[in-house]
Amino acid sequence: MKLYTIETEYFKLDGGAMFGVVPKSIWNKLNPADENNLCSWAMRCLLIEENNRLILIDNGVGNKQDAKFFGHYYLHADNTLDSSLKKAGFSKDDITDVILTHLHFDHCGGSIERINDKLIPAFKNATYWSNELHWKWATEPNDREKASFLKENILPIKESGQLKMVDIKLENDRIKMTDDSREYPSSIISQPSSILPQISFRFVNGHTDAMMLPQIKYNNKTIVYMADLLPSVGHIPLPYVMGYDMFPLTTLNEKKLFLKEALEKDYILFFEHDPVNECCNLQQTERGIRQKECFKLSEL
């Protein structure tokens, strides 16, 4: 198995929204804001090569939206999805599988291209993977979150016939989260052998319903693609929960459970949005669980 970091564009989001209740006097030291209170964030993807499979996790914001839309997010940096794939020796046509952690525009916008007046899959030879719970949540969105679920990113995937759903298998007893009347399993792991036996999924529900975090067995280590449970190293402390999360106390509980397990099992965390750090491991400190060492995926 080979792993590749695939950098796409950076974009800007409001620092207060990204760090929730944490004061700017604190979070601004982690990711300094510009004069408009905006911070730069990566949209970093992960490519997995194994035998005849080439599996891409998330695909950034894409390029089909209009100038007004992109004007809200100030896209910058030299890398694009295409240029990063080319640097790794591949193209979109080589991708066999696209795993979508969730269907917010900055994670799945590259799934679909606009060719003239048609919306078609950007990865014409790939199977796209989501799950039934999240798909329903995204296609029947609540009023607060619907601006992140763009139908032109989502519906053409199903219309293409290239969409498959990951099976969800409950591993542990169900627990009730504190800010939400629904009940969730305390740990849901699926092992979709139709993708790769080395890939399993952790499902979390605080940021959005049934977001799936791929866990990859690689060189006797477990790498967890953190998506928006932990967007960056700066979000490791428990109170650092995004204002974008639908159920922030659910996120808090999920972080607490995950970090304890990740420390005990020496997981490697791969960050999608951290503008500087690709990966880290963890250590116990007097202040709680924190990053130990930060490093590039290529250094493993």
C-alpha positions as CSV (number, residue, x, y, z in Angstrom):
1,M,0.0,0.0,0.0
2,K,1.1,3.6,-0.8
3,L,-0.4,6.7,0.7
4,Y,-0.2,10.2,-0.9
5,T,-1.1,13.6,0.5
6,I,-3.2,15.4,-2.0
7,E,-3.3,19.1,-1.4
8,T,-6.0,21.2,-3.0
9,E,-6.7,24.9,-2.7
10,Y,-6.7,26.7,0.6
11,F,-9.7,28.8,1.6
12,K,-10.7,31.3,4.3
13,L,-13.2,31.0,7.1
14,D,-14.1,33.2,10.0
15,G,-11.8,32.4,12.9
16,G,-14.6,32.8,15.5
17,A,-16.8,30.2,13.7
18,M,-13.9,27.8,13.5
19,F,-13.0,27.9,17.2
20,G,-16.5,28.4,18.7
21,V,-16.5,29.7,22.3
22,V,-12.7,30.0,22.5
23,P,-11.7,33.7,22.6
24,K,-9.9,35.3,19.7
25,S,-7.1,36.3,22.1
26,I,-6.3,32.6,22.4
27,W,-7.2,31.1,19.0
28,N,-5.5,33.9,17.1
29,K,-2.1,32.5,18.3
30,L,-3.0,29.2,16.7
31,N,-4.1,30.5,13.3
32,P,-3.7,34.2,12.9
33,A,-6.6,36.0,11.3
34,D,-6.4,38.7,8.6
35,E,-8.0,42.1,8.9
36,N,-11.4,40.6,8.2
37,N,-11.1,38.0,11.0
38,L,-10.6,35.3,8.4
39,C,-8.1,32.4,8.8
40,S,-6.6,30.2,6.1
41,W,-7.5,26.5,6.0
42,A,-6.4,23.6,3.9
43,M,-8.6,21.2,2.0
44,R,-6.3,18.3,2.2
45,C,-7.2,14.9,0.7
46,L,-5.7,11.4,1.0
47,L,-5.0,9.0,-1.8
48,I,-4.6,5.3,-1.2
49,E,-2.9,3.0,-3.8
50,E,-3.3,-0.7,-3.3
51,N,-2.9,-3.2,-6.1
52,N,-5.4,-2.1,-8.8
53,R,-7.4,0.3,-6.5
54,L,-6.8,4.0,-6.2
55,I,-9.0,5.5,-3.5
56,L,-9.4,9.2,-2.9
57,I,-10.8,10.5,0.4
58,D,-12.7,13.8,-0.1
59,N,-11.9,16.1,-3.0
60,G,-12.0,19.7,-1.9
61,V,-14.3,22.5,-3.1
62,G,-14.1,21.9,-6.9
63,N,-14.3,24.7,-9.5
64,K,-17.8,24.8,-10.8
65,Q,-19.3,27.4,-8.5
66,D,-19.6,31.0,-9.7
67,A,-17.4,34.0,-8.8
68,K,-19.9,35.2,-6.2
69,F,-19.7,31.9,-4.3
70,F,-15.9,31.7,-4.4
71,G,-15.7,35.3,-3.4
72,H,-16.9,34.4,0.1
73,Y,-14.0,31.9,0.6
74,Y,-11.0,33.6,-0.9
75,L,-9.4,30.5,-2.5
76,H,-5.7,30.7,-2.7
77,A,-2.4,28.6,-2.9
78,D,-0.8,27.0,-5.8
79,N,-2.1,23.4,-5.5
80,T,-5.3,22.1,-7.1
81,L,-6.7,18.6,-7.1
82,D,-5.5,18.0,-10.6
83,S,-2.0,19.3,-10.1
84,S,-1.6,17.3,-6.9
85,L,-2.8,14.1,-8.5
86,K,-0.5,14.7,-11.4
87,K,2.4,15.2,-9.0
88,A,1.7,11.8,-7.6
89,G,1.6,10.3,-11.1
90,F,-2.2,10.0,-11.6
91,S,-5.2,11.7,-13.0
92,K,-8.9,11.8,-12.1
93,D,-9.6,9.0,-14.6
94,D,-7.3,6.7,-12.6
95,I,-9.4,6.9,-9.4
96,T,-11.4,3.8,-8.7
97,D,-13.1,4.9,-5.5
98,V,-14.0,8.2,-3.9
99,I,-14.8,8.1,-0.2
100,L,-16.9,11.1,0.9
101,T,-16.5,11.7,4.7
102,H,-19.6,14.0,4.4
103,L,-21.3,16.1,1.8
104,H,-20.4,19.7,2.9
105,F,-19.2,21.6,-0.2
106,D,-15.5,21.9,0.9
107,H,-15.3,18.1,1.1
108,C,-17.3,16.9,-1.9
109,G,-17.3,19.9,-4.3
110,G,-14.8,18.3,-6.6
111,S,-17.0,15.2,-7.1
112,I,-18.9,16.8,-9.9
113,E,-17.8,18.9,-12.9
114,R,-19.8,21.3,-15.0
115,I,-19.3,20.7,-18.7
116,N,-21.3,23.3,-20.7
117,D,-24.7,22.9,-19.1
118,K,-24.3,19.4,-17.8
119,L,-23.2,18.2,-14.3
120,I,-21.2,15.0,-14.6
121,P,-18.9,13.0,-12.3
122,A,-15.4,14.3,-12.2
123,F,-14.1,10.8,-11.6
124,K,-15.8,8.9,-14.4
125,N,-14.3,5.5,-13.5
126,A,-14.9,5.7,-9.8
127,T,-17.4,4.4,-7.3
128,Y,-18.5,7.1,-4.9
129,W,-19.0,6.0,-1.3
130,S,-21.4,7.6,1.2
131,N,-23.8,6.2,3.8
132,E,-27.6,6.1,4.0
133,L,-27.9,8.1,7.2
134,H,-25.8,11.0,6.0
135,W,-27.2,10.9,2.5
136,K,-30.7,11.4,3.9
137,W,-29.5,14.2,6.2
138,A,-27.8,16.0,3.3
139,T,-30.6,15.7,0.8
140,E,-33.2,16.7,3.3
141,P,-31.2,19.4,5.1
142,N,-32.2,21.5,8.1
143,D,-32.4,25.3,7.6
144,R,-29.1,26.0,9.5
145,E,-27.0,23.5,7.5
146,K,-28.5,23.6,4.0
147,A,-26.1,26.3,2.8
148,S,-23.3,23.7,3.1
149,F,-25.2,21.0,1.2
150,L,-25.2,22.1,-2.4
151,K,-27.5,20.0,-4.6
152,E,-25.3,20.3,-7.6
153,N,-22.5,18.6,-5.6
154,I,-24.7,15.8,-4.4
155,L,-27.6,14.8,-6.6
156,P,-25.6,14.2,-9.8
157,I,-23.6,11.5,-8.0
158,K,-26.7,9.4,-7.5
159,E,-28.0,10.2,-10.9
160,S,-24.8,8.9,-12.5
161,G,-25.3,5.4,-11.1
162,Q,-21.8,5.6,-9.5
163,L,-23.0,5.9,-5.9
164,K,-22.8,3.1,-3.3
165,M,-23.5,3.1,0.4
166,V,-21.2,1.9,3.1
167,D,-22.9,-0.6,5.4
168,I,-23.1,0.4,9.0
169,K,-22.6,-2.2,11.7
170,L,-23.2,-1.4,15.3
171,E,-20.3,-2.5,17.5
172,N,-21.3,-1.3,21.0
173,D,-24.4,-0.4,23.0
174,R,-26.2,2.8,22.1
175,I,-25.6,5.9,24.2
176,K,-27.6,9.2,24.4
177,M,-25.6,12.3,23.7
178,T,-26.1,15.3,25.9
179,D,-27.4,18.0,23.6
180,D,-29.5,15.9,21.3
181,S,-32.6,13.8,21.9
182,R,-31.4,11.1,19.5
183,E,-29.5,8.1,20.5
184,Y,-26.3,7.0,18.8
185,P,-24.0,4.0,19.1
186,S,-20.9,4.8,21.2
187,S,-18.8,3.3,18.4
188,I,-19.9,2.3,14.9
189,I,-17.3,0.6,12.8
190,S,-18.0,-0.7,9.3
191,Q,-15.5,-2.8,7.4
192,P,-16.4,-2.4,3.7
193,S,-14.3,-5.2,2.2
194,S,-15.6,-4.2,-1.2
195,I,-13.3,-1.2,-0.9
196,L,-10.3,-2.5,1.0
197,P,-10.0,-4.7,4.1
198,Q,-7.4,-2.2,5.5
199,I,-10.0,0.5,5.6
200,S,-12.7,0.8,8.3
201,F,-14.9,3.6,9.3
202,R,-15.7,5.5,12.5
203,F,-19.1,7.3,12.4
204,V,-19.6,10.6,14.4
205,N,-22.6,12.8,14.7
206,G,-21.7,16.1,16.3
207,H,-20.5,18.1,13.2
208,T,-23.2,16.6,11.0
209,D,-25.2,13.4,10.9
210,A,-23.2,10.2,10.3
211,M,-19.9,11.8,9.2
212,M,-17.5,8.9,8.5
213,L,-13.8,9.0,9.4
214,P,-11.7,6.4,7.5
215,Q,-9.2,4.4,9.5
216,I,-6.4,2.9,7.5
217,K,-4.1,0.2,8.6
218,Y,-0.7,1.1,7.3
219,N,2.8,-0.2,8.3
220,N,1.5,-1.6,11.6
221,K,-0.1,1.8,12.4
222,T,-3.7,3.1,12.3
223,I,-4.1,6.4,10.5
224,V,-7.4,8.2,11.1
225,Y,-8.6,10.8,8.6
226,M,-10.1,13.4,10.9
227,A,-12.3,15.3,8.5
228,D,-14.3,17.8,10.7
229,L,-14.1,16.0,14.1
230,L,-10.7,17.5,14.5
231,P,-10.1,20.0,11.7
232,S,-6.6,20.9,12.9
233,V,-4.1,20.4,15.6
234,G,-5.5,23.4,17.3
235,H,-8.8,21.6,17.8
236,I,-7.4,18.8,19.9
237,P,-8.2,20.5,23.3
238,L,-11.8,19.5,24.2
239,P,-13.5,22.9,24.4
240,Y,-12.2,23.8,20.9
241,V,-15.4,22.9,19.0
242,M,-16.5,24.7,15.8
243,G,-19.5,26.9,15.7
244,Y,-20.4,25.1,12.5
245,D,-21.1,21.9,14.4
246,M,-24.8,20.9,14.6
247,F,-24.5,19.4,18.0
248,P,-21.4,20.8,19.8
249,L,-21.8,18.8,23.0
250,T,-22.1,15.6,20.9
251,T,-18.8,16.7,19.3
252,L,-17.3,17.2,22.7
253,N,-18.2,13.7,23.8
254,E,-17.0,12.2,20.6
255,K,-13.7,14.0,20.9
256,K,-13.2,12.8,24.4
257,L,-13.9,9.1,23.5
258,F,-11.8,9.3,20.4
259,L,-8.7,11.0,21.9
260,K,-8.6,8.5,24.8
261,E,-8.7,5.6,22.3
262,A,-6.2,7.3,19.9
263,L,-3.8,7.9,22.8
264,E,-4.0,4.3,24.1
265,K,-3.7,2.8,20.6
266,D,-1.1,5.2,19.3
267,Y,-3.2,6.3,16.3
268,I,-1.8,8.8,13.8
269,L,-4.2,11.7,13.1
270,F,-4.4,13.0,9.5
271,F,-5.7,16.6,9.3
272,E,-7.9,17.8,6.4
273,H,-8.0,21.5,7.3
274,D,-4.8,22.3,9.3
275,P,-3.0,24.9,7.2
276,V,0.5,23.7,8.4
277,N,0.4,20.2,9.9
278,E,-0.5,17.1,8.0
279,C,-0.3,14.5,10.8
280,C,0.4,14.1,14.5
281,N,0.5,11.6,17.3
282,L,-0.7,12.2,20.8
283,Q,0.6,12.4,24.4
284,Q,-0.9,12.9,27.8
285,T,0.0,16.2,29.5
286,E,-1.0,18.0,32.6
287,R,-3.6,20.0,30.5
288,G,-5.0,16.8,28.9
289,I,-4.3,15.0,25.7
290,R,-2.3,17.1,23.2
291,Q,-0.3,16.6,20.1
292,K,3.1,15.0,20.6
293,E,4.9,15.3,17.2
294,C,3.7,16.8,14.0
295,F,5.0,15.4,10.7
296,K,4.2,14.8,7.1
297,L,2.5,11.6,5.9
298,S,5.6,10.9,3.7
299,E,7.7,10.6,6.8
300,L,5.9,7.5,8.0
